[in-house]
Structure formats: C-alpha cells, structure tokens
Amino acid sequence: MPSDWKFCAECGVSIQAITEASSTSAPSHKYEIPEDSSEEKGLRFEKYVLHKINSRFCKVKEWRGDKFANGIYAESTKYPDIEVEFSLRDTQKIFAVECKWRSGYFKNGIQWARKEQICNYKRYAEEKNIPVFIVIGVGKNPEDPEDVFVIPLDDLTEPFLTLDFLAKYKRLDKNRYFFFDLKKSVLG
C-alpha cells in the first residue's frame, strides 16, 4: 500500500490501527466479529432465512452484509439484506427481505427497527418498485428461532411491534420453505 493511504482499499480498516496492532506482541482480533455479537447473530439469522428460500423457484440476486470499519459504512447497508428473483414458468418477480432476530420479547412485543431504517426500506421499495418483506425471528437462537414472522413492509409504520400485531404474521410451520405468491405479491 502506498505510504500516504489512511485506509486499506480491501477492507476499509485504518492503516494506523493495523500498524498499532501489528506492533504489539499479542495477535490482534480487533476487526473480527465476536461470536456473540449482534452482528454475528444477525448473520446467522440471515443464513436461516436464506435456507428457507426455495432454490427451485428463487434465485438470490443480492446478499448485502453490514460490514463497517471505524464507523464507515457502505451506502448499501441501508438497504434490505437479501434481494431475490422468483421465477414461475415465464414470469419473474424481484422482491427483497430484511432479516431481524431478537432473543426475546420485551414489554409485550419487540423493537424491530429505528424510524430512519423504516424510511430507508420504504424509499428502497419505492425506488426499485419491488415489494419488501421483514422476516423476524424471536427466541431460542438465530439458526432455529422459536417464532418466525413475515411482514410486508407496507404494513409497517412503527419501530415497536406488539404481540397482538405480530400474531397476524406468524408462520405456523417455521421449517417450511418461503413461497412468493405472484398474484398477491405476498411472501408466505
């Protein structure tokens, strides 16, 4: 790397931080995601959701990561996690999925997002002209959540969702594949 670079072109890490870390005698794991971090748990839930997307009918077009370095995020981290192309006979439809996992319920519901995240997802849906779905897993662990909910973004306005609201969107069989209904434009 040229000596005047401040950040690594590959990963975005501060060159100064790399230099400082390599000058210590112990190996540094400062830039690895800890196994019990919310980022790691989120990634594990995304993998759960990906395995529930039927590859016979669907092709994953995009899988965005929430990578960052020293507070620097890619613009795409504001978009839903997964973009999928559903194909049935001669018809294709693209939709997007944002994955959220929570360890449990709080005050009779869950906080699934911040207001600005909801606005970002809605802007994305409008600009791309595609449906966006929020898949929420709650309880147990990210690879096998106790409850799974699939909610059309159009039905969401608030960051906090009550148990009464969530009940309408609960998947009764959390182990079956997701299926996209072309006529209704619904993920079930």
VEXPABA-152848 format. One record per atom (N, C-alpha, C): x, y, z; residue in three letters. Coordinates in steps of 0.1 Angstrom, whole numbers, plus 2048, in hexadecimal, padded with zeros to 3 digits. Layout:
<nodes>
XYZala
...
</nodes>
This chain:
<nodes>
8087F4800met
800800800met
80980C800met
8058167F9pro
80C8237F9pro
80D829807pro
81882F80Aser
81A834818ser
81083F81Cser
80A846812asp
801851816asp
7F284C817asp
7EF840816trp
7E283A817trp
7DE83A826trp
7D283E829lys
7CD83E837lys
7C583283Alys
7BF82C830phe
7B6820832phe
7BA815827phe
7B880982Bcys
7BA7FD823cys
7AF7FD818cys
7B47FC80Bala
7AA7FC800ala
7A27EF800ala
7A77E5806glu
7A07D8806glu
7957D8810glu
7987DC81Dcys
78E7DA828cys
78A7E782Ecys
7907F282Bgly
78D7FF831gly
79280283Fgly
79B7F9844val
7A07FA852val
7AB805851val
7AC80D85Cser
7B681785Dser
7C481185Dser
7CC816854ile
7DA812853ile
7E1814861ile
7DF81F867gln
7E5822874gln
7E181787Egln
7D481387Eala
7D0808887ala
7D77FB884ala
7D97F8878ile
7E07EC874ile
7EF7EC879ile
7F57F8877thr
8037FA87Bthr
8047F888Athr
7FB7FF891glu
7FB7FE8A0glu
7F97EF8A5glu
7EF7E889Eala
7EC7DB8A2ala
7F87D189Fala
7FE7D3894ser
80A7CA891ser
8167CD899ser
8177D989Fser
8227DC8A8ser
8217D68B6ser
8167D18B9thr
8147CA8C6thr
8197BC8C5thr
81D7B68D0ser
8227A88CFser
81679E8CEser
80A7A08D3ala
7FF7978D2ala
7F87998C5ala
7F378E8BFpro
7EB7908B2pro
7DE7988B5pro
7DA7A08ACser
7CE7A88AEser
7C27A28A6ser
7B77A18ADhis
7AB79D8A6his
7A07A88A7his
7A67B48A7lys
79D7C08A8lys
7937C289Dlys
7967BD891tyr
78D7BF886tyr
7847B3883tyr
7857A888Bglu
77C79D889glu
76F79F890glu
76579A88Bile
75879C892ile
75779189Dile
7557968AApro
75478C8B5pro
7487838B3pro
74A7768B7glu
74076C8B4glu
73376F8BBglu
7337768C6asp
7267798CCasp
7217878CAasp
72778E8C0ser
72279C8BDser
71579C8B5ser
70E7A78B6ser
7017A88AEser
7047A789Fser
70F7AB89Aglu
7127AA88Cglu
71379B888glu
71A793890glu
71B78588Eglu
70E77E88Fglu
706781899lys
6F977B89Alys
6F077E88Elys
6F178B88Agly
6E978F87Egly
6ED788872gly
6FA786870leu
6FF77E864leu
6FA76F865leu
6FA76A871arg
6F575C872arg
6E675B86Farg
6DE765873phe
6D076586Fphe
6CE767860phe
6D676F85Aglu
6D577184Cglu
6D7764845glu
6E175C84Alys
6E474F844lys
6D7746846lys
6D1746851tyr
6C573E854tyr
6BA742849tyr
6B874F847val
6AE75483Dval
6B274F82Fval
6BF75082Cleu
6C374C81Eleu
6C173D81Cleu
6C2735826his
6BF727825his
6B1724824his
6A872D827lys
69A72C825lys
694731818lys
69D737810ile
69973B803ile
69B7307F9ile
69172C7F3asn
6917207EAasn
6997237DDasn
6A471C7DCser
6AD71F7D0ser
6A771A7C3ser
69C7127C4arg
69670D7B8arg
68E7187B1arg
6897227B9phe
68272D7B3phe
68973A7B5phe
69373B7BDcys
6997487C1cys
6A87487BEcys
6AD7537BAlys
6BB7557B9lys
6BF7617C1lys
6C97607CAval
6CD76B7D2val
6D67747C9val
6D17807C7lys
6D878A7BElys
6E27927C5lys
6DF7957D2glu
6E879D7DAglu
6E67997E9glu
6F27997F0trp
6F27967FEtrp
6FC7A0804trp
6F67AA80Aarg
6FF7B580Farg
7037B381Darg
70F7B6820gly
7157B582Dgly
7157C2834gly
7157C2841asp
7157CE849asp
7247D184Dasp
72D7D1844lys
73B7D2847lys
73E7E184Alys
7477E4853phe
74B7F1856phe
7597F185Cphe
7607FD85Bala
76D7FE861ala
76E80D866ala
77180E873asn
77381B879asn
768825876asn
75C81F877gly
750828875gly
74D82B866gly
75482485Dile
75182684File
74881B84Aile
73C81E845tyr
73381483Ftyr
731816831tyr
72E80C829ala
72B80D81Bala
71C81281Aala
719819810glu
70B81E80Eglu
70181380Eglu
706807808ser
6FD7FC807ser
6F87F6814ser
6FF7F981Fthr
6FA7F482Cthr
6ED7F9830thr
6E880482Alys
6DB80982Clys
6D0802825lys
6D47F981Ctyr
6CA7F1814tyr
6C77E481Btyr
6BC7DE817pro
6B87D081Cpro
6C47C681Apro
6C57BC822asp
6D07B3822asp
6D17AA815asp
6C57A6811ile
6C579C806ile
6BC7A07FBile
6C079F7EEglu
6B87A27E3glu
6B67947DBglu
6AA7917D8val
6A77847D2val
69F7857C5val
6A277D7BCglu
69A77C7B0glu
69276F7B0glu
6857707B0phe
67C7657B0phe
6787627A1phe
67975579Dser
675752790ser
66B746790ser
660748788leu
65773D786leu
65273E778leu
655733771arg
652732762arg
65973E75Barg
652747755asp
65875274Dasp
65875F755asp
65575E762thr
65376B769thr
65E76C774thr
664777775gln
66E77A780gln
66A786787gln
66D786794lys
66A79279Dlys
6757937A7lys
67A79F7A9ile
6847A17B3ile
67E7A77C0ile
6827A27CBphe
67E7A77D8phe
68A7A87E1phe
6897AF7ECala
6947B07F6ala
68F7AC804ala
6997A880Cval
6977A3819val
6A17AA823val
69B7AF82Eglu
6A47B4839glu
6A27AA844glu
6AD7A5849cys
6AD79B854cys
6B07A1861cys
6A879E86Blys
6AA7A3879lys
6A8798883lys
6B279688Ctrp
6B078C896trp
6B17928A4trp
6A878E8ADarg
6A87948BAarg
6A87888C4arg
6AF7898CFser
6B177E8D8ser
6A477B8E0ser
69B7858E1gly
68F7838E8gly
68678F8E7gly
67A78E8EDtyr
6717998EDtyr
6747A38F8tyr
6707AF8F6phe
6727B9900phe
6657C2901phe
6607C490Dlys
6547CC90Flys
6497C8905lys
6467BB904asn
63B7B58FCasn
63D7B88EDasn
64A7B78E8gly
64C7B98DAgly
65B7BA8D7gly
65F7C08CCile
66D7C18C8ile
66F7CF8C2ile
67B7D38C3gln
6807DF8BCgln
6877D98B0gln
6827DB8A4trp
6887D5898trp
6917DE891trp
68F7EB892ala
6977F588Aala
697802890ala
69E80C88Aarg
69D81A88Earg
695820883arg
68F82C886lys
68783387Clys
68E83586Flys
69B83A870glu
6A383D863glu
6A583085Bglu
6A6824861gln
6A881885Agln
69B815852gln
690817859ile
683815852ile
68281E846ile
68582A847cys
68583483Ccys
68F82F831cys
69B82B834asn
6A482682Aasn
69F81A822asn
699810829tyr
693805823tyr
68780981Atyr
67F81281Elys
674816816lys
67981E80Alys
68382680Barg
68982D800arg
68E8237F6arg
6958197FBtyr
69B80F7F2tyr
6908087EAtyr
6858047F1ala
67A7FD7EAala
6748067E0ala
6728137E2glu
66C81C7D9glu
67681E7CDglu
6838207CFglu
68C8237C5glu
68E8167BBglu
68E80B7C2lys
6907FE7BAlys
6837F97B4lys
6787FE7BAasn
66A7F97B6asn
6697EA7B8asn
66D7E67C4ile
66C7D87C8ile
6667D67D6ile
6607CB7D9pro
65B7C97E7pro
6677C67F0pro
6667CA7FCval
66F7C7806val
6687C1812val
66E7B6817phe
6697AF823phe
6737AF82Ephe
66D7B083Aile
6767AF846ile
6737A184Cile
67E79A84Eval
67D78D854val
68378E862val
67B78B86Cile
68078D87Aile
68077F880ile
68B77C887gly
68C77088Fgly
68E77489Dgly
68776D8A6val
6887708B4val
68A7638BCval
6947648C6gly
6967598CFgly
69F74F8CBgly
6A27458D4lys
6AC73A8D2lys
6B97408CDlys
6BC73D8C0asn
6C87428BBasn
6C67468ACasn
6CF74E8A6pro
6CD752898pro
6CB74788Epro
6D173C890glu
6D1731886glu
6C3729888glu
6BD72B893asp
6B0723895asp
6A772C89Easp
6A273789Apro
69A73F8A2pro
68D7388A7pro
68873C8B2glu
67C7378B7glu
67073B8AFglu
66F7488ACasp
66474E8A4asp
66A755898asp
66375488Dval
66775B880val
65B76287Bval
65D76F877phe
653777872phe
65777D864phe
64E77D85Bval
65078384Dval
64678E84Bval
64C79B84Bile
6437A684Aile
6467AF83Eile
63C7B2836pro
63F7BB82Bpro
6427C9830pro
64C7CF82Bleu
6517DC82Fleu
6457E682Fleu
63D7E5825asp
6317EE824asp
6297EE830asp
6297E3838asp
6217E2844asp
6287E8850asp
6347ED84Fleu
63C7F285Aleu
63E80185Aleu
63B807865thr
63D815867thr
645819873thr
64580F87Dglu
64B81288Aglu
65680988Dglu
66080D895pro
66C805898pro
6697FA8A3pro
65E7FC8ABphe
65A7F28B5phe
64E7EB8B0phe
64E7DE8B1leu
6437D58ADleu
63E7CD8B9leu
6317CE8BBthr
62B7C78C6thr
6297B98C2thr
6277B08CDleu
6247A28CAleu
6177A18C2leu
60D7A98C5asp
6007A98BEasp
6027AB8AFasp
60A7B58ACphe
60D7B889Ephe
6157AD897phe
61F7A889Eleu
62779D899leu
61F790896leu
61578D89Eala
60E78189Dala
60877F88Fala
604789888lys
5FF78887Alys
609783870lys
616785873tyr
62178286Atyr
62977686Dtyr
62576F878lys
62D76387Dlys
62C757873lys
638752870arg
638746868arg
63573A871arg
62B73286Eleu
628727876leu
63271B875leu
63771A869asp
642710866asp
64E717863asp
65671A86Clys
66372286Alys
66D71A862lys
66B70D860asn
675705859asn
67370384Aasn
667707846arg
664706837arg
66B712830arg
66C710823tyr
67271A81Atyr
669726819tyr
66E732817phe
66673D813phe
66173B805phe
656741802phe
6507407F5phe
64B74E7F1phe
64E7537E6phe
64A7607E1phe
63D75E7D9phe
6327657DDasp
6267647D5asp
62676F7CBasp
62876C7BEleu
6297767B3leu
61C77F7B2leu
6107797B3lys
6047807B1lys
60278A7BDlys
6047867C9lys
60278F7D4lys
60F7977D8lys
61A7937D2ser
6277997D6ser
62A7997E5ser
62878C7EAval
62978A7F8val
63377E7FAval
63C780804leu
645775808leu
63F76E814leu
63E761813gly
63875981Dgly
64074D821gly
</nodes>
